[in-house]
Amino acid sequence: MNKRDYYEILGVSKSATDTEIKAAYRKKALEWHPDRNKAAGAAEKFKEIGEAYQILSDPQKKSTYDQFGHSAFEQGGGAGSGAYRQGPFTYTYSTGGQGFEGFDMGGFSDPFEIFNSFFGGGFGGGGRSSYGDRRRRSQYSLGITFDEAIGGVEKTIVIEGERRTIKIPAGVDTGSRIRFADFDVVLEVSASRIYQRDGDDLYLDQELDLMTAITGGEIEVPTPKGKLKIKIHSGTQHGTMIRLANRGVPHINRSTSGDLYVRLKVKIPTKVPECQKSSGFSWF
């Protein structure tokens, strides 16, 4: 069987950055997760997306794939087999079976539990279930703010006539699922008025006055961990991006965070005093 091109599967070009590949994978995985998408072939599509991400997210495997294609990862014995990583989990797969047969879920009962853990689920309740059981489970939506999502929060709500305390870990996003014994809570995170989010990375547009852009200086920017002063070099151009490592969204169940990218927007004065128009930059 001829396999589809991994770049085509994720909808990215060969020059895509790690961030673009990660964002494309996350979007496709959410779209084709069989617990959300009931279309025929969704399970196979979901597995195909995970396989593509495993290769393209690893620089060494990506380089090998670019040079040799699928043949570089073929195993003996007919149908292709191997291992791929989805989020923090690694498990083996076989393309010879139907659906998810042949997967070693590494302690999870089905791939949906793996997906839920990657996107914030896997908390609370208990026993394992088949895909058929999961389709019959009750599902509830819960809206939280952006600040609650990146800082973590406890919510007390009434479900099925019973008060429940839901512990939401830092780093969740829209679509994150918290699983209880008999129902699931799916989170809906409101957008931030300050940041743009891409996975665990954040982007911030920061105005910069022309004087500071030309001569350099220091400005203060907001971060999820509080305000931070950053140095501006002389001659800074409009659109310059500054990366603040570990200042983004916390990784779920880990002590590290994504990065915060500050895009500098140089503000050009709209009016110049008449007496200073002929004096060049002296009007500063």
C-alpha positions, 0 to 999 in steps of 0.5 A, spaced: 500 500 500 502 506 498 502 511 504 500 518 503 506 524 504 507 526 511 507 533 509 500 532 505 497 529 511 499 534 516 497 540 511 504 543 511 510 544 507 517 541 507 520 548 510 515 548 516 518 550 522 517 545 529 512 550 531 508 550 525 508 542 525 506 542 532 500 546 531 498 543 524 498 536 528 494 539 534 489 541 529 488 535 525 488 531 531 482 534 534 479 534 527 479 527 526 479 524 533 474 519 533 471 521 539 469 527 536 469 525 529 464 520 527 465 520 519 467 513 516 475 512 517 476 517 522 480 512 526 484 510 521 485 518 519 487 519 526 492 514 526 495 516 520 496 523 523 499 521 529 504 517 525 506 523 520 507 527 526 512 522 530 516 523 524 516 530 522 517 532 529 523 529 530 529 532 526 533 526 525 527 522 522 524 528 518 531 529 515 531 521 513 524 521 511 526 527 506 532 523 503 529 516 503 521 517 504 517 512 507 522 506 505 527 508 510 522 506 516 519 500 513 519 494 517 520 486 515 514 482 515 508 485 510 504 490 513 508 496 515 509 497 523 513 501 528 513 506 533 510 513 534 509 518 539 503 522 540 504 527 545 508 524 551 506 517 550 510 512 545 507 506 543 507 501 537 503 500 531 501 496 525 498 498 519 496 491 517 489 491 522 483 494 522 482 500 526 486 501 532 488 493 533 495 492 534 497 498 538 500 497 545 497 503 549 502 503 554 497 502 560 492 505 557 485 502 555 484 505 548 487 511 544 482 516 546 485 515 553 492 517 550 489 523 547 485 526 553 491 525 557 495 529 552 490 535 551 489 535 559 484 529 560 486 523 564 484 526 571 479 523 576 475 517 575 477 510 573 476 504 570 478 502 563 473 502 557 472 500 550 470 505 544 463 503 544 463 504 552 465 511 551 460 513 546 455 512 551 458 516 556 455 523 558 459 529 556 459 536 559 462 542 557 465 547 562 467 554 560 473 557 563 477 564 562 484 564 559 488 566 566 484 560 569 487 555 563 494 557 564 494 558 572 490 552 574 483 552 578 478 548 581 471 549 579 465 546 583 459 545 579 452 540 579 452 535 574 447 529 574 444 532 581 451 532 585 456 537 586 462 536 583 469 539 585 473 539 578 481 540 579 483 543 572 491 543 571 495 549 569 496 548 561 489 546 559 486 548 552 479 548 549 478 541 547 482 538 554 478 533 557 477 531 564 474 524 565 470 521 571 468 514 572 461 516 569 462 522 565 467 527 561 468 534 562 470 538 556 473 545 557 472 551 553 477 556 554 476 563 552 481 567 548 486 572 551 485 579 550 493 580 550 496 574 548 495 569 542 496 562 543 499 556 539 499 550 543 504 552 549 507 558 546 504 565 547 505 571 542 504 578 544 504 585 540 508 590 544 508 597 542 515 601 542 516 608 541 520 610 536 525 614 540 527 607 544 527 603 537 532 608 535 537 609 541 535 603 545 533 602 552 528 598 556 521 596 556 516 592 561 512 587 558 506 583 561 507 575 562 503 570 565 508 570 571 508 577 572 511 583 568 518 583 566 523 588 563 527 586 557 532 590 553 531 593 547 537 594 542 539 600 538 536 600 531 531 595 533 526 594 527 519 594 527 516 587 527 522 584 531 521 578 535 524 577 542 523 570 545 522 569 552 524 562 554 519 558 559 514 564 559 509 561 556 503 556 558 505 551 563 506 544 560 501 539 563 504 535 568 511 538 567 515 543 571 516 547 564 512 552 560 512 554 553 515 560 550 513 567 550 514 571 543 514 579 543 513 582 537 515 589 537 511 594 533 514 601 533 510 607 533 511 612 528 509 619 531 503 622 526 505 629 528 511 633 528 512 640 531 513 645 525 519 648 528 523 641 528 521 639 521 527 641 518 532 639 524 532 632 522 532 627 528 534 633 533 526 633 534 527 628 539 
